[in-house]
Amino acid sequence: MTVPVFEEYEPAPDCPCAGCAERRRERARGLPVRAGGHPAAHGARRALVLATAAGVALGATGFAHADTVAGRVADAEAGRAAGPEAGRVADVDTGRGADPDVNPDPATPQGGSGPLHGQPLPGPGSTPQAPMLRPSTRADIINRAKRWVNAKVPYSMDTYWSDGYRKDCSGFVSMAWNLVGNEWTGSLAQFGVKIAREDLEAGDILLFHNPSDPNKGSHVTVFGGWTEYTHTYYLAYEQTQPHTRSQSTPLAYWSNSDLYVAYRYKGLNEGLDGKGPGAGTEAGTGAGTGTGTGAGPGASAASAAYPGVGSFGPGATNKHVTRLGDMLASRGGKRFYGQGPGPRWGDADRRATQAFQLAQGWRGTAANGLPGPATWRYLVNHLGKDIPAAGKAGSGTAATGGSAAATGGSTGAGGNSAGSGTGGGTGSGTAKTPPFPGAEFFRPGRSSTYVEQLGKQLVKKGFGKYYVTGPGRRWAEADRRNVEAFQRAQGWRGTSANGYPGPQTWRRLFA
């Protein structure tokens, strides 16, 4: 029997086989295996040796192509390695075998960026496109994540689920955010904006990318909400061994906690909860047709485009805030501004925005006083209803009454600030606001009619989603979470949105 001479086979650069396509993807990523490259390369190298040995044993006269004999041997070696030593090597290389009940931080190797499974790659010489963002809401993101959890999608870094997304941690987040392709931990950040951990809300993510060795420790989870009042544990939706799961997780993760960064999806319809008019649609992409500021005939598509959620809110200072104020003033919100709209975001902007949103019949997070794509589109194109005059039904603002400033003795924005608020201006309606009974009534273990009164008002205002039964007389975590949602809708953050009502929260809630 003639022993075949080993020769390294170099296929043509445009070879369409699966093995060569994978090789080109590895080169494009520019990561050697020892520095975290695609773990399948381990098996591929071993497959070359095994294929040569197989040729000797079978009396072969040549060396088979990488996607035939070597590919089959690699598959067999990776999934059914002979002997305990080979089994251990396969587990190390692929990350299989981790038990999350024993080790809450399993290895999470991942694939690289690529299109959805079943969609073609760009042709030769194609120009790279900027990341495309599909509009989404927080409810959409969580519902997509739950679908994988309910299906218990098995973890895999090189296979895909029926929706075309890769079955690893970064593929899971690509699916939850409804991205146009499969991303990895090194590219997901470009689709989000960095936020503080205390500002985390459902649908945001916590991301750790280890650039020196991406397959060692790198991981990403979807934030599903706090699981207790100290905000040290949260509900994490994640793709890990052995399948997709959701469980209470310490902030930010079981290990490498300090290295995780919080991100919010750039395409998030922040001002919508999926129920208001225009939910889930592209906003402000065409020329305006109405008479509102900047929306008249001839307005360019660029000037009508929604500038993004980062342009508004506490600390924002830019021309978009000024334009928002001008449009709100022209729609009946002039009374909220004592000195006219300006570039610095203030409480007048929030209250005027909320009044406009309430005038459209939106409630809950769709009327939180922060302009999302739908609010912007309605203003730019002069759609919907104007803000009613002060004191008329439907004004819906936290403090109307013709005064530019929210009434009350406190200068702080938070729910626990001092001052009960006495009202000011005709038609403010604060005379009907019951007096704040005191913070001591709203603490764990306390029971009173005030707790039930608070809960009923939260439900009336559209902030009762955390109640399974009730509300009742005994203070519970559901009460705190509903209060927190209301406080965040006012634009408050940190200790001002801790879920415990203070005089300001009480006044606005009952206004």
C-alpha positions in Angstrom: 0.0 0.0 0.0 1.3 3.4 -1.0 1.3 5.9 1.8 0.0 9.3 0.5 2.2 12.3 0.8 0.6 15.1 2.9 0.1 18.3 1.0 -1.6 21.4 2.3 -4.5 22.2 0.0 -5.1 25.9 -0.8 -8.5 26.4 -2.5 -9.3 29.2 -4.8 -10.1 32.5 -3.1 -13.7 32.5 -4.4 -14.4 28.9 -3.5 -18.1 28.7 -2.5 -17.9 25.7 -0.2 -18.9 26.1 3.5 -15.4 25.3 4.8 -13.8 28.1 2.7 -16.6 30.5 3.5 -15.9 30.0 7.2 -12.2 30.4 6.7 -12.8 33.8 5.0 -15.0 34.9 7.9 -12.3 34.0 10.4 -9.7 36.0 8.4 -12.0 39.0 8.2 -12.4 39.0 12.0 -8.7 39.1 12.3 -8.5 37.1 15.5 -6.1 34.2 15.8 -7.6 31.2 17.7 -5.2 31.7 20.6 -6.7 35.2 21.0 -10.3 34.2 21.0 -10.9 33.3 17.3 -13.7 31.1 16.2 -13.4 27.9 18.3 -14.4 25.7 15.4 -10.9 26.3 14.1 -9.5 24.0 16.8 -11.6 21.2 15.4 -10.7 22.1 11.8 -7.0 21.8 12.5 -7.4 18.5 14.2 -9.6 17.4 11.3 -6.7 17.9 8.8 -4.6 15.5 10.8 -7.4 13.0 11.3 -8.3 13.2 7.6 -4.7 12.4 6.6 -4.6 9.5 9.0 -7.9 8.3 7.6 -6.5 8.4 4.1 -3.6 6.1 5.2 -5.9 3.6 6.9 -8.3 3.5 3.9 -5.7 3.4 1.2 -6.6 6.8 -0.2 -4.5 8.2 -3.0 -5.0 11.9 -2.5 -6.1 14.5 0.1 -9.8 15.3 0.3 -11.2 18.9 0.2 -11.8 20.6 3.5 -15.6 20.5 3.3 -15.8 16.7 2.4 -13.7 14.2 4.4 -12.1 16.7 6.7 -15.4 18.4 7.3 -17.2 15.2 8.2 -14.3 14.1 10.4 -14.4 17.5 12.1 -18.1 17.2 12.7 -17.7 13.7 14.2 -14.7 14.8 16.2 -16.4 17.9 17.6 -19.6 16.2 18.6 -18.6 12.5 19.3 -14.9 12.6 20.2 -13.5 9.2 21.0 -12.3 8.7 24.5 -12.5 10.8 27.6 -9.5 13.0 26.7 -11.0 13.9 23.3 -14.4 14.6 25.0 -12.7 17.0 27.4 -11.0 18.9 24.6 -14.2 19.2 22.7 -16.0 20.7 25.7 -13.2 23.2 26.2 -13.3 24.2 22.6 -17.0 24.6 22.3 -18.1 25.6 25.7 -20.4 22.7 26.0 -21.0 20.8 29.2 -21.4 23.8 31.6 -24.3 23.4 34.1 -25.8 26.8 35.0 -27.2 25.3 38.2 -23.7 24.6 39.4 -21.9 27.4 37.6 -24.0 30.6 37.0 -21.3 32.0 34.8 -20.9 29.4 32.0 -18.5 29.8 29.1 -20.2 31.7 26.2 -18.2 31.5 23.0 -19.9 33.3 20.2 -19.8 33.8 16.4 -19.0 37.0 14.6 -21.1 39.6 12.8 -23.1 38.3 9.9 -26.5 38.4 8.2 -29.6 36.5 9.3 -29.3 32.8 8.5 -30.7 32.2 5.0 -30.0 35.7 3.7 -27.1 36.2 1.3 -23.9 38.0 2.1 -23.1 41.3 0.3 -21.6 40.9 -3.1 -17.9 41.6 -4.0 -17.0 45.3 -3.8 -20.2 46.2 -1.9 -20.0 49.4 0.2 -20.4 48.9 3.9 -23.7 50.4 5.1 -24.3 52.3 8.4 -26.2 50.3 11.0 -29.9 50.2 10.3 -32.3 50.6 13.2 -35.7 49.1 13.2 -38.2 50.9 15.5 -39.1 48.9 18.6 -40.7 49.4 21.9 -39.7 48.0 25.3 -42.7 45.6 25.2 -41.6 44.3 21.8 -38.1 43.6 23.1 -39.2 41.7 26.1 -41.8 39.7 24.2 -39.2 38.6 21.7 -36.9 37.6 24.5 -39.7 35.6 26.2 -40.3 33.7 23.0 -36.8 32.2 23.1 -37.2 31.6 26.9 -40.4 29.7 26.4 -39.0 27.7 23.5 -35.9 26.9 25.5 -33.7 27.5 22.5 -30.5 25.4 22.9 -27.2 27.3 23.1 -25.0 27.1 20.0 -22.4 29.5 18.6 -22.6 28.0 15.1 -26.2 27.1 14.4 -29.3 29.3 14.0 -32.9 29.3 15.3 -35.8 29.3 12.9 -35.9 33.2 12.9 -32.4 33.3 11.4 -30.6 34.5 14.6 -27.5 32.7 15.9 -28.2 30.8 19.1 -25.5 32.4 21.3 -25.7 35.4 23.7 -25.1 38.1 21.1 -27.4 36.5 18.6 -30.1 36.4 21.3 -29.7 40.2 21.9 -29.6 40.8 18.1 -33.0 39.0 18.0 -34.5 40.8 21.0 -33.5 44.2 19.5 -34.8 43.1 16.1 -31.5 43.9 14.4 -31.1 43.3 10.7 -28.3 40.8 11.2 -26.4 38.8 13.8 -24.0 40.8 15.8 -21.4 39.9 18.5 -20.4 41.5 21.8 -17.8 43.6 19.9 -20.3 45.2 17.7 -23.6 45.4 19.7 -22.6 48.7 21.4 -22.9 50.6 18.1 -26.7 50.0 18.2 -27.1 51.4 21.6 -26.4 54.5 23.7 -24.6 54.2 27.0 -26.7 54.8 30.1 -26.2 54.7 33.8 -27.1 51.5 35.6 -29.6 53.3 37.8 -31.5 54.3 34.6 -31.9 50.7 33.4 -35.4 49.9 32.2 -36.9 46.8 30.5 -35.4 46.2 27.1 -32.0 47.7 27.9 -28.9 45.5 27.9 -25.9 44.8 30.1 -22.8 44.1 28.0 -19.3 42.9 28.8 -16.9 42.6 25.9 -13.4 41.3 26.5 -11.3 42.6 23.6 -8.2 40.6 24.5 -10.1 37.3 24.4 -13.7 37.8 23.2 -14.6 34.1 24.0 -13.4 34.4 27.6 -16.0 36.1 29.8 -17.7 38.2 27.1 -21.5 38.1 27.7 -24.6 40.2 27.3 -28.0 40.0 28.9 -31.4 41.8 28.4 -32.6 43.7 31.4 -36.1 42.7 32.4 -36.7 44.8 35.5 -35.7 45.0 39.1 -36.6 42.0 41.3 -36.3 43.8 44.7 -36.4 47.3 46.0 -32.7 47.7 46.7 -32.0 47.4 42.9 -29.2 44.9 43.5 -30.9 42.1 41.6 -32.7 42.2 38.3 -34.5 39.8 36.0 -32.0 38.8 33.3 -33.0 37.3 30.0 -30.0 35.6 28.5 -28.8 32.9 26.1 -26.4 30.6 27.9 -25.8 26.9 28.6 -27.9 24.8 28.1 -30.6 27.0 26.7 -32.3 30.4 26.9 -33.3 31.4 30.5 -34.6 34.2 32.6 -33.7 34.4 36.3 -33.0 36.9 39.1 -29.4 37.9 38.7 -27.1 40.1 40.8 -26.3 43.4 39.1 -24.5 43.3 36.7 -23.7 39.6 36.5 -22.3 36.7 38.6 -18.7 37.6 37.6 -16.9 40.5 36.0 -19.8 42.6 37.3 -17.8 45.9 37.3 -17.0 45.4 33.6 -20.5 45.3 32.3 -21.9 48.5 30.6 -25.5 49.4 30.3 -26.9 50.3 26.8 -30.3 51.4 25.5 -31.3 50.6 22.0 -31.0 53.6 19.7 -34.1 52.6 17.7 -36.3 52.5 20.9 -39.7 54.3 20.7 -39.0 55.8 24.2 -42.2 57.8 24.3 -44.5 54.9 23.3 -45.7 51.7 25.0 -47.0 50.2 21.8 -50.5 51.4 22.4 -50.5 55.1 21.3 -51.1 56.2 17.8 -48.1 55.8 15.6 -46.6 53.1 17.7 -44.0 51.0 15.9 -43.8 53.3 12.9 -41.0 55.4 11.4 -41.5 59.0 12.6 -40.9 62.3 10.9 -39.4 61.0 7.7 -41.4 63.2 5.3 -42.1 66.8 4.7 -44.6 68.5 6.9 -47.9 69.7 5.6 -49.4 71.7 8.5 -48.8 75.1 10.0 -46.8 74.2 13.0 -43.3 75.5 13.4 -41.0 73.9 10.9 -43.8 71.9 9.4 -45.0 74.1 6.7 -44.9 73.3 3.0 -41.4 72.8 1.8 -40.0 71.5 5.0 -37.2 69.1 4.2 -37.2 65.4 5.2 -34.0 66.0 7.2 -35.5 68.8 9.3 -38.6 66.6 10.0 -36.6 63.6 11.1 -36.8 62.6 14.8 -33.4 63.6 16.3 -33.3 60.8 18.8 -34.2 60.2 22.4 -30.8 61.4 23.6 -31.7 64.9 22.4 -34.3 65.3 25.2 -34.5 64.9 28.9 -32.6 66.2 32.0 -29.2 67.7 31.0 -30.0 68.0 27.3 -29.0 71.3 25.7 -29.4 71.6 21.9 -31.4 73.2 19.1 -33.9 70.3 19.0 -35.1 71.3 22.5 -35.8 74.8 21.3 -37.6 73.5 18.3 -39.7 71.2 20.4 -40.7 74.1 22.6 -41.6 76.3 19.7 -43.9 73.5 18.2 -45.5 72.9 21.6 -46.1 76.6 22.1 -47.8 76.8 18.8 -50.1 73.8 19.8 -51.4 75.5 23.0 -48.4 74.9 25.3 -47.2 78.5 25.5 -48.5 78.9 29.0 -46.0 76.4 30.3 -43.0 78.6 29.4 -42.4 81.7 31.5 -39.6 83.0 29.3 -40.2 81.2 26.1 -38.7 77.9 24.9 -34.9 77.6 24.9 -32.1 75.1 24.1 -31.9 73.8 27.7 -34.3 71.0 28.7 -36.5 72.0 31.6 -39.6 71.0 33.5 -41.6 73.3 31.3 -40.6 71.3 28.3 -41.6 68.0 30.0 -45.0 69.3 31.2 -45.8 70.8 27.9 -44.9 67.6 26.1 -46.9 65.5 28.5 -49.9 67.8 28.0 -49.7 67.3 24.3 -49.4 63.5 24.7 -52.4 63.4 27.0 -54.4 65.5 24.6 -53.9 62.7 22.0 -55.4 60.2 24.4 -52.1 58.5 25.2 -51.5 57.2 28.8 -48.9 55.5 30.8 -45.4 55.5 29.4 -46.8 56.9 26.1 -47.5 60.2 28.1 -44.3 60.4 30.2 -43.4 63.9 29.0 -40.4 62.8 26.9 -40.9 63.1 23.1 -40.6 59.9 21.2 -40.9 59.4 17.4 -44.7 59.6 17.4 -44.8 62.7 19.5 -42.3 64.4 17.2 -44.2 63.3 14.1 -47.4 64.6 15.4 -45.8 68.0 16.1 -43.8 68.3 12.9 -46.7 67.4 10.7 -49.3 69.3 12.8 -51.3 66.1 13.5 -53.7 65.3 16.3 -55.3 67.6 18.9 -53.9 70.8 20.3 -53.2 71.2 24.1 -56.5 72.3 25.8 -56.6 75.6 27.6 -55.8 75.7 31.3 -58.5 74.2 33.5 -60.3 72.4 30.7 -60.9 68.7 30.7 -58.2 66.8 28.9 -55.3 69.1 29.7 -53.9 66.2 31.7 -50.8 68.1 32.9 -49.3 67.6 36.3 -49.7 71.3 37.1 -51.6 73.6 34.8 -53.5 76.6 36.2 -51.8 79.2 34.0 -48.6 79.3 36.0 -45.3 78.5 34.3 -43.9 76.8 37.4 -45.2 73.7 39.1 -46.6 74.9 42.4 -45.5 73.9 45.8 -42.8 74.7 48.3 -40.1 72.4 47.0 -37.4 73.2 44.5 -36.4 69.6 44.0 -37.7 67.4 41.2 -37.7 64.2 43.2 -40.6 62.3 44.7 -39.3 62.7 48.2 -38.4 66.4 48.2 -39.8 68.7 50.8 -42.9 70.8 50.3 -46.4 69.6 49.7 -47.5 72.0 47.0 -50.4 74.4 47.5 -51.4 75.1 43.9 -51.4 78.4 42.0 -53.4 79.9 39.2 -56.9 79.5 38.2 -58.1 76.0 37.3 -55.0 74.2 38.6 -57.3 71.7 40.4 -54.8 71.3 43.3 -57.6 72.2 45.8 -58.9 68.7 45.3 -55.6 67.1 46.0 -55.7 65.2 49.3 -52.9 66.2 51.7 -49.9 64.1 51.8 -50.2 61.8 54.8 -46.5 61.3 55.4 -43.7 59.1 54.1 -43.9 56.7 57.0 -47.2 55.2 55.7 -45.5 53.9 52.6 -42.9 51.4 53.8 -42.6 47.6 53.9 -45.0 46.1 56.5 -47.2 49.2 56.8 -51.0 48.9 56.2 -53.4 51.8 55.9 -56.2 53.4 53.8 -53.5 55.7 52.4 -51.7 52.8 50.6 -55.0 51.7 49.0 -55.8 55.3 48.0 -52.4 55.6 46.4 -52.8 52.3 44.5 -56.2 53.2 43.1 -54.9 56.6 41.9 -51.9 54.8 40.2 -54.3 52.6 38.4 -56.4 55.5 37.4 -53.4 57.3 36.0 -52.3 54.2 34.0 -49.5 53.0 36.3 -51.0 49.8 37.8 -49.4 47.1 35.6 -47.5 45.5 38.5 -50.7 44.8 40.4 -51.8 41.1 40.1 -54.6 41.7 42.6 -55.6 44.8 44.4 -54.5 47.4 45.1 -54.9 46.8 48.8 -54.2 48.4 52.1 -50.8 46.7 52.8 -47.8 48.2 51.2 -46.1 45.8 48.8 -43.4 45.6 46.1 -46.1 46.0 43.4 -47.0 49.4 45.0 -43.3 50.5 45.0 -42.7 49.4 41.4 -45.8 51.3 40.2 -44.8 54.4 42.1 -41.3 54.1 40.6 -42.8 53.9 37.1 -44.8 57.0 37.7 -41.8 58.9 39.0 -39.7 57.9 36.0 -42.5 59.1 33.8 -41.9 62.6 35.3 -38.3 62.5 34.1 -36.9 61.8 37.6 -34.0 59.5 38.2 -31.8 58.1 41.0 -33.2 58.6 44.5 -36.0 60.8 43.1 -37.4 57.7 41.5 -37.0 55.1 44.2 -40.6 54.0 44.3 -41.5 55.6 47.6 -43.9 58.5 47.4 -43.0 61.9 48.8 -45.0 65.2 48.7 -44.1 65.9 45.1 -45.0 62.5 43.9 -48.3 62.7 45.8 -49.2 66.1 44.4 -48.5 65.2 40.8 -50.3 61.8 41.1 -53.5 63.4 42.4 -53.3 66.5 40.2 
